[in-house]
Amino acid sequence: MHDLENEAAGIGLKPGWVPATKYILVNDQGEYVGIVNLCHELNDALKEGAGHIGYGIAPEWRGRGYATEGLRLLLIKARDEFDITEAYLSVHKNNPASLAVQRHLGARIDHESDTEYFTRIDTSATA
């Protein structure tokens, strides 16, 4: 637990890492459904790579809107707590469901590599 608290506070980070906070997604019945990660800032590697936000939903919970809701809540937190006006994300090209989640929340494809799309979401549009 202390490692996660230290990571969020920027204490003892590995070279090239930035402060980040992980959040567990839990449904109304208290069951774990996934995890989301918010990098509080970007370095050059994150700008061209993973970006501010990563998320994963457990396979048995996919297709039920949890990724959309988790990402929506994280975009609000990014805006309100860390003054992030445009969130950078990435998504593997072989994951159209995740790209659809991002697009549903206003993402646009900024650029791409052979294997990934790199998206941007204006956090001011998130309610």
N, C-alpha and C positions, 0 to 999 in steps of 0.2 A: 504494500500500500504506500509506503514511504517513497518508493521509487517513482510511482505515478504522481504523487504530490510534488516531488522534486522536479520531475519532468515539466509539470505544469508551471512551476515557479522558475524554471530555467536554471536549476541548481544541478551541477555535476553532469551536464549534458555531454554526450559523446561528440567528438569533432564533427562539424557539419550538421548537427541537429539543432532544432529551434524549440522553444517552449511549446508544449502541446498538451491538450486535455482530452482524455478518453471518457466517453459516456456510454453507459450500458442502456440499451433499449429494452424496456419491460412492457408487456401488454397489460390490459386491465385486470387480468387474473394473476398478475405478479410473475409471469413466466418470462424468462430471458428469451428475447427474439433476435438480438443483434448488438452490434457495437458501432459507434461512430467516433472519429478522431478529428480534432480541430487543431491545426497548427496556428499559433497565435500570430505568426509573421512568416514571411517567405524569405528564403535565401535563394541564390541563383539556381541551385539544383532543384529546389521545389518549384520555382517559376517555370522551369522547363520539364518538370516531372510530375510528381504526385499532387502538388498544389497544397491548398489549405486543408482540404477535407477528404477523408477516406471513410468508407462505411462498408459494413458487411452484415447480411441478414442470414441467420441460420437456415439451411435448406428447407426445413419443414415449415418455415414461416414466410417463405418467399411468395410473391404474388398476392399479398394481402394488404398492401399499402404501407407497410412498416418502413420501407426504405424512403418513400416519399415523405412520410411524416417525420422520420428521424432527420432527414436532410433539411426539411423545412425548419424544424426547430433549431438545428445547428446553424443555419443561415441567419436566423434571428439573433442567436447568441453571438455569432461572428460580428454582426453589425452593432449590436447594442453593447457588448462587453469589450470588444477588441477593435472597434472602429474600422472594420474591414468593409469597404464599400463595394468591392468586387471580389468574389471568391473564385479562386482558381481550382479546378478539379481535373482529373484525368479519368479515362474509362477505356478499358480494352475494347478493341473493335469487335471482338467475338462475344461481347456482352450487351446486346441491344436493349435488354430490359433496364440495365443501369443507365444507359444513355437516355432512354425514355423517361426515367425518373428525373434525371437532371433537366431535360428539356421541358418537362411538365412544370418545373419550377423556374423556367425562364432562361435556361442555359443556352448559350450559342457556342458553336464550335469555333475556336480561335485558330487552331492549327492542328496538324496531325502528323504522326509518324507512320511507319509501316504497320505498327501494331496498336497504336492508341490514338484516341481523340483527346485533345486538350480543350476543356470548356471553361467558360467564364459565366458567372451569374451575378447580376446586379443585386446586391442585398437590399437596396432601398425598396425594391418591388415586393419583398417578402413580407407577408402579413401573418 
